[in-house]
Amino acid sequence: MADFLAGIYLWIKALHIIAIIAWMAGMMYLPRLFVYHHQAEKGGEAEAMFVKMERRLLKGIMNPSVAIVWVLGLSMLYAAPATLSSGWFHVKLASVVAISAIHGFYAASARKFAAGERPRSEKFWRIVNEAPFILLIAVVFLAVVKPF
Ligand code: HEM
């Protein structure tokens, strides 16, 4: 199995990066929807539309793509386990666990919005929107440059 994965390693890596782009698109867009959701009239048509958009973004794009990012990342680890002893990979793994935790927090918040709550504030979602992107910048430099 490891030999087979090693043979298609670059294809896996390419699919890994494609899934990351889809995941990150959702991670950037969902908090924006929460900002507009906060501005919508309670019980109004706009609120119902935001609930639908948030659910579709999570279920249709973010959840499948985060799963694919992890499965393909772990497959590359299985094919090349030496990566596990690299310093850059330890910091990368901590960063992607943090981004995955933020994903979980967004999913829990979307459920609250769907239940008619308005978790946090508009300002909070405008600020928190940047966190995954800052982590992403660090992860990409670590994964490509492998500085240590
Ligand atoms: C936001 C999340 C992630 C980003 C932005 C990211 C980014 C990247 C990039 C850009 C590469 C290509 C590096 C190169 O070829 O030079 C890569 C490779 C890799 N990623 Fe990820 N990754 C993410 C999540 C994960 C996760 C969750 C794992 C799981 C353990 C993982 C494991 C790996 C492995 C093992 C490689 C191959 C390293 C190599 O052969 O150079 N990645 N990643």
Backbone and ligand atoms as CSV (ligand in chain L), in Angstrom:
chain,resi,resn,atom,element,x,y,z
A,1,MET,N,N,0.839,-1.206,0.000
A,1,MET,CA,C,0.000,0.000,0.000
A,1,MET,C,C,0.876,1.258,0.000
A,2,ALA,N,N,1.903,1.284,0.888
A,2,ALA,CA,C,2.785,2.460,0.969
A,2,ALA,C,C,3.490,2.679,-0.372
A,3,ASP,N,N,3.869,1.590,-1.039
A,3,ASP,CA,C,4.539,1.719,-2.349
A,3,ASP,C,C,3.583,2.306,-3.384
A,4,PHE,N,N,2.331,1.842,-3.340
A,4,PHE,CA,C,1.336,2.361,-4.292
A,4,PHE,C,C,1.159,3.870,-4.084
A,5,LEU,N,N,1.019,4.279,-2.791
A,5,LEU,CA,C,0.835,5.705,-2.489
A,5,LEU,C,C,2.068,6.514,-2.892
A,6,ALA,N,N,3.252,5.914,-2.689
A,6,ALA,CA,C,4.482,6.618,-3.074
A,6,ALA,C,C,4.506,6.837,-4.584
A,7,GLY,N,N,3.914,5.894,-5.341
A,7,GLY,CA,C,3.908,5.998,-6.792
A,7,GLY,C,C,3.021,7.130,-7.306
A,8,ILE,N,N,1.992,7.448,-6.527
A,8,ILE,CA,C,1.077,8.528,-6.961
A,8,ILE,C,C,1.192,9.743,-6.030
A,9,TYR,N,N,2.342,9.845,-5.347
A,9,TYR,CA,C,2.548,10.864,-4.316
A,9,TYR,C,C,2.233,12.284,-4.811
A,10,LEU,N,N,2.762,12.626,-5.985
A,10,LEU,CA,C,2.564,13.997,-6.475
A,10,LEU,C,C,1.108,14.259,-6.847
A,11,TRP,N,N,0.402,13.204,-7.302
A,11,TRP,CA,C,-1.034,13.382,-7.594
A,11,TRP,C,C,-1.783,13.653,-6.293
A,12,ILE,N,N,-1.392,12.892,-5.228
A,12,ILE,CA,C,-2.025,13.098,-3.915
A,12,ILE,C,C,-1.739,14.516,-3.415
A,13,LYS,N,N,-0.502,14.953,-3.590
A,13,LYS,CA,C,-0.135,16.295,-3.110
A,13,LYS,C,C,-0.928,17.367,-3.857
A,14,ALA,N,N,-1.084,17.174,-5.168
A,14,ALA,CA,C,-1.859,18.146,-5.953
A,14,ALA,C,C,-3.313,18.184,-5.480
A,15,LEU,N,N,-3.911,17.003,-5.249
A,15,LEU,CA,C,-5.298,16.953,-4.763
A,15,LEU,C,C,-5.396,17.543,-3.355
A,16,HIS,N,N,-4.348,17.338,-2.558
A,16,HIS,CA,C,-4.275,17.913,-1.212
A,16,HIS,C,C,-4.390,19.433,-1.290
A,17,ILE,N,N,-3.635,20.030,-2.197
A,17,ILE,CA,C,-3.645,21.493,-2.342
A,17,ILE,C,C,-4.991,21.984,-2.898
A,18,ILE,N,N,-5.588,21.232,-3.829
A,18,ILE,CA,C,-6.904,21.624,-4.368
A,18,ILE,C,C,-7.957,21.615,-3.255
A,19,ALA,N,N,-7.931,20.564,-2.417
A,19,ALA,CA,C,-8.896,20.486,-1.309
A,19,ALA,C,C,-8.673,21.615,-0.299
A,20,ILE,N,N,-7.403,21.993,-0.083
A,20,ILE,CA,C,-7.091,23.111,0.829
A,20,ILE,C,C,-7.725,24.397,0.310
A,21,ILE,N,N,-7.645,24.628,-0.996
A,21,ILE,CA,C,-8.216,25.862,-1.574
A,21,ILE,C,C,-9.729,25.916,-1.331
A,22,ALA,N,N,-10.416,24.773,-1.547
A,22,ALA,CA,C,-11.874,24.742,-1.318
A,22,ALA,C,C,-12.182,24.989,0.165
A,23,TRP,N,N,-11.406,24.323,1.039
A,23,TRP,CA,C,-11.635,24.474,2.486
A,23,TRP,C,C,-11.424,25.917,2.923
A,24,MET,N,N,-10.320,26.494,2.467
A,24,MET,CA,C,-10.006,27.866,2.882
A,24,MET,C,C,-11.006,28.877,2.319
A,25,ALA,N,N,-11.540,28.604,1.131
A,25,ALA,CA,C,-12.564,29.504,0.570
A,25,ALA,C,C,-13.764,29.549,1.519
A,26,GLY,N,N,-14.156,28.372,2.018
A,26,GLY,CA,C,-15.269,28.313,2.969
A,26,GLY,C,C,-14.915,28.969,4.296
A,27,MET,N,N,-13.657,28.742,4.757
A,27,MET,CA,C,-13.243,29.312,6.053
A,27,MET,C,C,-13.225,30.840,5.993
A,28,MET,N,N,-12.982,31.399,4.825
A,28,MET,CA,C,-12.981,32.868,4.686
A,28,MET,C,C,-14.397,33.417,4.526
A,29,TYR,N,N,-15.267,32.628,3.836
A,29,TYR,CA,C,-16.597,33.134,3.476
A,29,TYR,C,C,-17.606,33.008,4.628
A,30,LEU,N,N,-17.544,31.908,5.388
A,30,LEU,CA,C,-18.572,31.668,6.419
A,30,LEU,C,C,-18.653,32.795,7.461
A,31,PRO,N,N,-17.511,33.271,8.022
A,31,PRO,CA,C,-17.635,34.372,8.989
A,31,PRO,C,C,-18.219,35.645,8.374
A,32,ARG,N,N,-18.005,35.837,7.048
A,32,ARG,CA,C,-18.611,36.998,6.364
A,32,ARG,C,C,-20.129,36.864,6.390
A,33,LEU,N,N,-20.600,35.619,6.157
A,33,LEU,CA,C,-22.049,35.393,6.196
A,33,LEU,C,C,-22.579,35.674,7.609
A,34,PHE,N,N,-21.799,35.304,8.633
A,34,PHE,CA,C,-22.213,35.566,10.010
A,34,PHE,C,C,-22.322,37.082,10.268
A,35,VAL,N,N,-21.412,37.855,9.653
A,35,VAL,CA,C,-21.470,39.329,9.807
A,35,VAL,C,C,-22.801,39.843,9.256
A,36,TYR,N,N,-23.147,39.423,8.012
A,36,TYR,CA,C,-24.401,39.888,7.392
A,36,TYR,C,C,-25.611,39.317,8.122
A,37,HIS,N,N,-25.473,38.077,8.646
A,37,HIS,CA,C,-26.550,37.444,9.401
A,37,HIS,C,C,-26.899,38.290,10.621
A,38,HIS,N,N,-25.850,38.835,11.254
A,38,HIS,CA,C,-26.063,39.703,12.432
A,38,HIS,C,C,-26.857,40.952,12.073
A,39,GLN,N,N,-26.714,41.398,10.808
A,39,GLN,CA,C,-27.413,42.628,10.379
A,39,GLN,C,C,-28.859,42.346,9.969
A,40,ALA,N,N,-29.197,41.064,9.750
A,40,ALA,CA,C,-30.522,40.721,9.229
A,40,ALA,C,C,-31.600,40.811,10.313
A,41,GLU,N,N,-32.819,41.159,9.888
A,41,GLU,CA,C,-33.942,41.251,10.821
A,41,GLU,C,C,-34.276,39.854,11.358
A,42,LYS,N,N,-34.467,39.770,12.695
A,42,LYS,CA,C,-34.785,38.457,13.297
A,42,LYS,C,C,-36.102,37.924,12.731
A,43,GLY,N,N,-36.103,36.652,12.329
A,43,GLY,CA,C,-37.323,36.006,11.823
A,43,GLY,C,C,-37.668,36.413,10.401
A,44,GLY,N,N,-36.824,37.269,9.776
A,44,GLY,CA,C,-37.121,37.750,8.428
A,44,GLY,C,C,-36.636,36.801,7.337
A,45,GLU,N,N,-36.945,37.180,6.067
A,45,GLU,CA,C,-36.555,36.355,4.904
A,45,GLU,C,C,-35.035,36.259,4.768
A,46,ALA,N,N,-34.368,37.404,5.031
A,46,ALA,CA,C,-32.902,37.411,4.867
A,46,ALA,C,C,-32.259,36.417,5.847
A,47,GLU,N,N,-32.791,36.390,7.076
A,47,GLU,CA,C,-32.241,35.475,8.083
A,47,GLU,C,C,-32.364,34.025,7.603
A,48,ALA,N,N,-33.547,33.674,7.077
A,48,ALA,CA,C,-33.774,32.301,6.586
A,48,ALA,C,C,-32.810,31.974,5.440
A,49,MET,N,N,-32.542,32.974,4.599
A,49,MET,CA,C,-31.625,32.753,3.469
A,49,MET,C,C,-30.193,32.528,3.965
A,50,PHE,N,N,-29.763,33.304,4.986
A,50,PHE,CA,C,-28.405,33.134,5.504
A,50,PHE,C,C,-28.238,31.760,6.165
A,51,VAL,N,N,-29.274,31.308,6.870
A,51,VAL,CA,C,-29.209,29.974,7.496
A,51,VAL,C,C,-28.980,28.910,6.417
A,52,LYS,N,N,-29.716,29.048,5.288
A,52,LYS,CA,C,-29.590,28.078,4.185
A,52,LYS,C,C,-28.189,28.159,3.564
A,53,MET,N,N,-27.698,29.379,3.318
A,53,MET,CA,C,-26.370,29.552,2.702
A,53,MET,C,C,-25.275,28.993,3.617
A,54,GLU,N,N,-25.364,29.267,4.912
A,54,GLU,CA,C,-24.349,28.790,5.865
A,54,GLU,C,C,-24.328,27.257,5.905
A,55,ARG,N,N,-25.544,26.659,5.925
A,55,ARG,CA,C,-25.615,25.200,5.995
A,55,ARG,C,C,-25.035,24.561,4.723
A,56,ARG,N,N,-25.386,25.140,3.551
A,56,ARG,CA,C,-24.894,24.569,2.289
A,56,ARG,C,C,-23.382,24.706,2.169
A,57,LEU,N,N,-22.828,25.856,2.622
A,57,LEU,CA,C,-21.387,26.077,2.545
A,57,LEU,C,C,-20.653,25.056,3.425
A,58,LEU,N,N,-21.198,24.850,4.631
A,58,LEU,CA,C,-20.570,23.894,5.554
A,58,LEU,C,C,-20.670,22.463,5.047
A,59,LYS,N,N,-21.927,22.058,4.730
A,59,LYS,CA,C,-22.164,20.649,4.392
A,59,LYS,C,C,-21.682,20.319,2.984
A,60,GLY,N,N,-21.787,21.315,2.067
A,60,GLY,CA,C,-21.473,21.036,0.666
A,60,GLY,C,C,-20.010,21.233,0.307
A,61,ILE,N,N,-19.330,22.131,1.028
A,61,ILE,CA,C,-17.940,22.457,0.650
A,61,ILE,C,C,-16.965,22.237,1.809
A,62,MET,N,N,-17.228,22.886,2.956
A,62,MET,CA,C,-16.204,22.890,4.006
A,62,MET,C,C,-15.983,21.518,4.641
A,63,ASN,N,N,-17.070,20.834,5.026
A,63,ASN,CA,C,-16.886,19.531,5.686
A,63,ASN,C,C,-16.240,18.494,4.759
A,64,PRO,N,N,-16.725,18.351,3.503
A,64,PRO,CA,C,-16.043,17.379,2.623
A,64,PRO,C,C,-14.588,17.746,2.369
A,65,SER,N,N,-14.293,19.053,2.162
A,65,SER,CA,C,-12.912,19.406,1.802
A,65,SER,C,C,-11.958,19.256,2.978
A,66,VAL,N,N,-12.376,19.580,4.209
A,66,VAL,CA,C,-11.469,19.389,5.342
A,66,VAL,C,C,-11.160,17.899,5.521
A,67,ALA,N,N,-12.175,17.054,5.275
A,67,ALA,CA,C,-11.939,15.603,5.392
A,67,ALA,C,C,-10.929,15.146,4.339
A,68,ILE,N,N,-11.084,15.635,3.105
A,68,ILE,CA,C,-10.165,15.247,2.023
A,68,ILE,C,C,-8.747,15.755,2.318
A,69,VAL,N,N,-8.608,16.998,2.840
A,69,VAL,CA,C,-7.280,17.539,3.186
A,69,VAL,C,C,-6.570,16.607,4.168
A,70,TRP,N,N,-7.310,16.165,5.220
A,70,TRP,CA,C,-6.705,15.293,6.244
A,70,TRP,C,C,-6.392,13.892,5.704
A,71,VAL,N,N,-7.337,13.313,4.956
A,71,VAL,CA,C,-7.108,11.957,4.431
A,71,VAL,C,C,-5.890,11.939,3.505
A,72,LEU,N,N,-5.797,12.946,2.618
A,72,LEU,CA,C,-4.662,12.986,1.690
A,72,LEU,C,C,-3.374,13.338,2.416
A,73,GLY,N,N,-3.433,14.229,3.410
A,73,GLY,CA,C,-2.241,14.562,4.195
A,73,GLY,C,C,-1.718,13.333,4.924
A,74,LEU,N,N,-2.632,12.581,5.561
A,74,LEU,CA,C,-2.227,11.368,6.285
A,74,LEU,C,C,-1.736,10.292,5.330
A,75,SER,N,N,-2.309,10.259,4.115
A,75,SER,CA,C,-1.831,9.279,3.114
A,75,SER,C,C,-0.385,9.575,2.728
A,76,MET,N,N,-0.055,10.874,2.580
A,76,MET,CA,C,1.328,11.229,2.239
A,76,MET,C,C,2.263,10.874,3.394
A,77,LEU,N,N,1.763,11.049,4.621
A,77,LEU,CA,C,2.567,10.666,5.795
A,77,LEU,C,C,2.821,9.165,5.806
A,78,TYR,N,N,1.791,8.409,5.443
A,78,TYR,CA,C,1.909,6.948,5.409
A,78,TYR,C,C,2.927,6.526,4.352
A,79,ALA,N,N,2.897,7.233,3.210
A,79,ALA,CA,C,3.817,6.905,2.114
A,79,ALA,C,C,5.245,7.363,2.415
A,80,ALA,N,N,5.377,8.465,3.188
A,80,ALA,CA,C,6.710,9.006,3.512
A,80,ALA,C,C,6.773,9.354,5.002
A,81,PRO,N,N,6.819,8.341,5.877
A,81,PRO,CA,C,6.755,8.588,7.322
A,81,PRO,C,C,7.920,9.419,7.878
A,82,ALA,N,N,9.007,9.561,7.115
A,82,ALA,CA,C,10.150,10.367,7.585
A,82,ALA,C,C,9.734,11.820,7.822
A,83,THR,N,N,8.689,12.269,7.134
A,83,THR,CA,C,8.188,13.640,7.303
A,83,THR,C,C,7.829,13.915,8.763
A,84,LEU,N,N,7.393,12.846,9.457
A,84,LEU,CA,C,6.945,12.987,10.851
A,84,LEU,C,C,8.046,13.507,11.773
A,85,SER,N,N,9.305,13.263,11.402
A,85,SER,CA,C,10.411,13.689,12.298
A,85,SER,C,C,10.940,15.076,11.912
A,86,SER,N,N,10.284,15.748,10.955
A,86,SER,CA,C,10.744,17.081,10.533
A,86,SER,C,C,10.144,18.184,11.393
A,87,GLY,N,N,11.000,19.127,11.817
A,87,GLY,CA,C,10.547,20.243,12.659
A,87,GLY,C,C,9.432,21.044,11.985
A,88,TRP,N,N,9.583,21.323,10.683
A,88,TRP,CA,C,8.577,22.138,9.981
A,88,TRP,C,C,7.208,21.459,10.048
A,89,PHE,N,N,7.233,20.103,9.988
A,89,PHE,CA,C,5.952,19.393,9.975
A,89,PHE,C,C,5.268,19.465,11.342
A,90,HIS,N,N,6.055,19.468,12.428
A,90,HIS,CA,C,5.456,19.562,13.772
A,90,HIS,C,C,4.704,20.890,13.927
A,91,VAL,N,N,5.345,21.978,13.491
A,91,VAL,CA,C,4.688,23.294,13.603
A,91,VAL,C,C,3.501,23.366,12.644
A,92,LYS,N,N,3.684,22.762,11.446
A,92,LYS,CA,C,2.569,22.739,10.481
A,92,LYS,C,C,1.376,21.995,11.065
A,93,LEU,N,N,1.640,20.829,11.657
A,93,LEU,CA,C,0.547,20.016,12.196
A,93,LEU,C,C,-0.197,20.776,13.298
A,94,ALA,N,N,0.554,21.443,14.187
A,94,ALA,CA,C,-0.089,22.233,15.250
A,94,ALA,C,C,-0.967,23.326,14.631
A,95,SER,N,N,-0.483,23.948,13.554
A,95,SER,CA,C,-1.249,25.031,12.904
A,95,SER,C,C,-2.501,24.501,12.226
A,96,VAL,N,N,-2.410,23.337,11.556
A,96,VAL,CA,C,-3.600,22.827,10.862
A,96,VAL,C,C,-4.604,22.247,11.847
A,97,VAL,N,N,-4.132,21.778,13.018
A,97,VAL,CA,C,-5.068,21.370,14.075
A,97,VAL,C,C,-5.809,22.610,14.577
A,98,ALA,N,N,-5.083,23.737,14.702
A,98,ALA,CA,C,-5.727,24.986,15.136
A,98,ALA,C,C,-6.776,25.437,14.119
A,99,ILE,N,N,-6.438,25.366,12.810
A,99,ILE,CA,C,-7.409,25.764,11.780
A,99,ILE,C,C,-8.620,24.827,11.822
A,100,SER,N,N,-8.369,23.541,12.059
A,100,SER,CA,C,-9.478,22.573,12.138
A,100,SER,C,C,-10.362,22.853,13.354
A,101,ALA,N,N,-9.748,23.309,14.450
A,101,ALA,CA,C,-10.529,23.665,15.645
A,101,ALA,C,C,-11.414,24.884,15.360
A,102,ILE,N,N,-10.867,25.840,14.605
A,102,ILE,CA,C,-11.666,27.023,14.225
A,102,ILE,C,C,-12.849,26.582,13.351
A,103,HIS,N,N,-12.590,25.607,12.462
A,103,HIS,CA,C,-13.665,25.039,11.632
A,103,HIS,C,C,-14.782,24.505,12.531
A,104,GLY,N,N,-14.400,23.759,13.560
A,104,GLY,CA,C,-15.379,23.196,14.497
A,104,GLY,C,C,-16.172,24.287,15.203
A,105,PHE,N,N,-15.482,25.358,15.595
A,105,PHE,CA,C,-16.143,26.494,16.252
A,105,PHE,C,C,-17.137,27.160,15.305
A,106,TYR,N,N,-16.753,27.300,14.019
A,106,TYR,CA,C,-17.669,27.872,13.027
A,106,TYR,C,C,-18.900,26.999,12.853
A,107,ALA,N,N,-18.689,25.673,12.814
A,107,ALA,CA,C,-19.819,24.743,12.619
A,107,ALA,C,C,-20.791,24.839,13.801
A,108,ALA,N,N,-20.236,24.917,15.017
A,108,ALA,CA,C,-21.088,25.038,16.208
A,108,ALA,C,C,-21.846,26.373,16.189
A,109,SER,N,N,-21.176,27.425,15.733
A,109,SER,CA,C,-21.823,28.743,15.663
A,109,SER,C,C,-22.932,28.748,14.611
A,110,ALA,N,N,-22.691,28.056,13.496
A,110,ALA,CA,C,-23.729,27.995,12.443
A,110,ALA,C,C,-24.979,27.307,12.971
A,111,ARG,N,N,-24.784,26.289,13.827
A,111,ARG,CA,C,-25.949,25.613,14.417
A,111,ARG,C,C,-26.722,26.576,15.318
A,112,LYS,N,N,-25.979,27.421,16.044
A,112,LYS,CA,C,-26.646,28.400,16.933
A,112,LYS,C,C,-27.427,29.433,16.101
A,113,PHE,N,N,-26.799,29.913,15.037
A,113,PHE,CA,C,-27.492,30.856,14.148
A,113,PHE,C,C,-28.765,30.210,13.596
A,114,ALA,N,N,-28.658,28.903,13.211
A,114,ALA,CA,C,-29.815,28.196,12.635
A,114,ALA,C,C,-30.936,28.043,13.672
A,115,ALA,N,N,-30.545,28.042,14.958
A,115,ALA,CA,C,-31.539,27.918,16.034
A,115,ALA,C,C,-32.102,29.283,16.436
A,116,GLY,N,N,-31.729,30.315,15.662
A,116,GLY,CA,C,-32.274,31.655,15.898
A,116,GLY,C,C,-31.440,32.498,16.852
A,117,GLU,N,N,-30.329,31.933,17.349
A,117,GLU,CA,C,-29.444,32.722,18.226
A,117,GLU,C,C,-28.561,33.644,17.369
A,118,ARG,N,N,-27.891,34.591,18.013
A,118,ARG,CA,C,-26.928,35.465,17.321
A,118,ARG,C,C,-25.627,35.437,18.108
A,119,PRO,N,N,-24.884,34.293,17.988
A,119,PRO,CA,C,-23.651,34.173,18.787
A,119,PRO,C,C,-22.619,35.249,18.444
A,120,ARG,N,N,-21.914,35.699,19.500
A,120,ARG,CA,C,-20.873,36.727,19.404
A,120,ARG,C,C,-21.436,38.041,18.832
A,121,SER,N,N,-20.563,38.866,18.221
A,121,SER,CA,C,-21.009,40.156,17.668
A,121,SER,C,C,-20.543,40.276,16.222
A,122,GLU,N,N,-21.115,41.240,15.515
A,122,GLU,CA,C,-20.718,41.494,14.119
A,122,GLU,C,C,-19.217,41.780,14.078
A,123,LYS,N,N,-18.745,42.619,15.021
A,123,LYS,CA,C,-17.327,43.003,15.061
A,123,LYS,C,C,-16.449,41.772,15.287
A,124,PHE,N,N,-16.907,40.862,16.180
A,124,PHE,CA,C,-16.159,39.643,16.468
A,124,PHE,C,C,-15.919,38.842,15.187
A,125,TRP,N,N,-16.976,38.663,14.373
A,125,TRP,CA,C,-16.849,37.836,13.157
A,125,TRP,C,C,-15.982,38.532,12.107
A,126,ARG,N,N,-16.010,39.878,12.093
A,126,ARG,CA,C,-15.131,40.603,11.154
A,126,ARG,C,C,-13.660,40.342,11.507
A,127,ILE,N,N,-13.341,40.299,12.814
A,127,ILE,CA,C,-11.950,40.116,13.256
A,127,ILE,C,C,-11.526,38.650,13.125
A,128,VAL,N,N,-12.365,37.733,13.616
A,128,VAL,CA,C,-11.989,36.317,13.637
A,128,VAL,C,C,-11.807,35.772,12.224
A,129,ASN,N,N,-12.396,36.497,11.270
A,129,ASN,CA,C,-12.291,36.104,9.860
A,129,ASN,C,C,-10.832,35.974,9.412
A,130,GLU,N,N,-9.947,36.772,10.021
A,130,GLU,CA,C,-8.546,36.804,9.582
A,130,GLU,C,C,-7.721,35.636,10.134
A,131,ALA,N,N,-8.131,35.083,11.261
A,131,ALA,CA,C,-7.292,34.090,11.956
A,131,ALA,C,C,-6.879,32.899,11.077
A,132,PRO,N,N,-7.827,32.214,10.386
A,132,PRO,CA,C,-7.406,31.071,9.564
A,132,PRO,C,C,-6.432,31.475,8.463
A,133,PHE,N,N,-6.601,32.716,7.918
A,133,PHE,CA,C,-5.730,33.135,6.820
A,133,PHE,C,C,-4.303,33.357,7.320
A,134,ILE,N,N,-4.175,33.929,8.518
A,134,ILE,CA,C,-2.835,34.149,9.082
A,134,ILE,C,C,-2.151,32.796,9.329
A,135,LEU,N,N,-2.901,31.833,9.852
A,135,LEU,CA,C,-2.344,30.487,10.075
A,135,LEU,C,C,-1.983,29.836,8.744
A,136,LEU,N,N,-2.846,30.038,7.748
A,136,LEU,CA,C,-2.609,29.455,6.416
A,136,LEU,C,C,-1.286,29.946,5.834
A,137,ILE,N,N,-1.009,31.237,5.974
A,137,ILE,CA,C,0.249,31.805,5.455
A,137,ILE,C,C,1.440,31.065,6.069
A,138,ALA,N,N,1.384,30.871,7.374
A,138,ALA,CA,C,2.480,30.165,8.055
A,138,ALA,C,C,2.590,28.728,7.548
A,139,VAL,N,N,1.445,28.040,7.390
A,139,VAL,CA,C,1.450,26.632,6.966
A,139,VAL,C,C,2.048,26.470,5.578
A,140,VAL,N,N,1.669,27.364,4.658
A,140,VAL,CA,C,2.171,27.237,3.283
A,140,VAL,C,C,3.696,27.442,3.235
A,141,PHE,N,N,4.200,28.444,3.979
A,141,PHE,CA,C,5.654,28.655,4.002
A,141,PHE,C,C,6.360,27.448,4.619
A,142,LEU,N,N,5.779,26.911,5.695
A,142,LEU,CA,C,6.382,25.735,6.336
A,142,LEU,C,C,6.407,24.546,5.377
A,143,ALA,N,N,5.274,24.309,4.683
A,143,ALA,CA,C,5.153,23.116,3.828
A,143,ALA,C,C,6.008,23.214,2.573
A,144,VAL,N,N,6.169,24.428,2.036
A,144,VAL,CA,C,6.921,24.589,0.775
A,144,VAL,C,C,8.411,24.816,1.039
A,145,VAL,N,N,8.744,25.723,1.967
A,145,VAL,CA,C,10.155,26.073,2.218
A,145,VAL,C,C,10.822,25.050,3.149
A,146,LYS,N,N,10.033,24.428,4.044
A,146,LYS,CA,C,10.561,23.455,5.015
A,146,LYS,C,C,11.790,24.040,5.725
A,147,PRO,N,N,11.660,25.174,6.428
A,147,PRO,CA,C,12.818,25.925,6.925
A,147,PRO,C,C,13.618,25.219,8.028
A,148,PHE,N,N,13.017,24.247,8.730
A,148,PHE,CA,C,13.782,23.553,9.789
A,148,PHE,C,C,13.245,22.145,9.965
L,1,HEM,C1,C,-4.695,24.341,5.909
L,1,HEM,C2,C,-4.207,23.161,5.878
L,1,HEM,C3,C,-3.023,22.724,5.039
L,1,HEM,C4,C,-2.259,23.439,4.153
L,1,HEM,C5,C,-2.393,24.878,3.735
L,1,HEM,C6,C,-1.245,22.525,3.634
L,1,HEM,C7,C,-0.306,22.876,2.663
L,1,HEM,C8,C,0.532,21.974,2.057
L,1,HEM,C9,C,1.371,22.263,0.899
L,1,HEM,C10,C,1.456,23.612,0.194
L,1,HEM,C11,C,2.060,21.142,0.609
L,1,HEM,C12,C,3.069,20.933,-0.554
L,1,HEM,C13,C,4.479,21.135,-0.036
L,1,HEM,C14,C,5.510,20.921,-1.145
L,1,HEM,O1,O,5.367,20.090,-1.978
L,1,HEM,O2,O,6.512,21.601,-1.151
L,1,HEM,C15,C,1.658,20.146,1.579
L,1,HEM,C16,C,2.202,18.900,1.635
L,1,HEM,C17,C,1.909,18.035,2.664
L,1,HEM,N1,N,0.950,18.151,3.633
L,1,HEM,FE1,FE,-0.278,19.686,3.893
L,1,HEM,N2,N,-1.415,21.286,4.207
L,1,HEM,C18,C,-2.487,21.374,5.084
L,1,HEM,C19,C,-2.992,20.393,5.870
L,1,HEM,C20,C,-2.353,19.190,6.068
L,1,HEM,C21,C,-2.803,18.186,6.985
L,1,HEM,C22,C,-4.057,18.271,7.860
L,1,HEM,C23,C,-1.902,17.172,6.923
L,1,HEM,C24,C,-2.054,15.889,7.713
L,1,HEM,C25,C,-1.273,15.286,8.362
L,1,HEM,C26,C,-0.881,17.546,5.929
L,1,HEM,C27,C,0.233,16.791,5.544
L,1,HEM,C28,C,1.024,17.055,4.467
L,1,HEM,C29,C,2.127,16.198,4.004
L,1,HEM,C30,C,2.579,14.896,4.645
L,1,HEM,C31,C,2.672,16.810,2.868
L,1,HEM,C32,C,3.818,16.313,1.970
L,1,HEM,C33,C,5.080,17.016,2.325
L,1,HEM,C34,C,6.052,16.888,1.156
L,1,HEM,O3,O,6.153,15.825,0.570
L,1,HEM,O4,O,6.705,17.865,0.831
L,1,HEM,N3,N,-1.184,18.772,5.427
L,1,HEM,N4,N,0.724,20.665,2.443
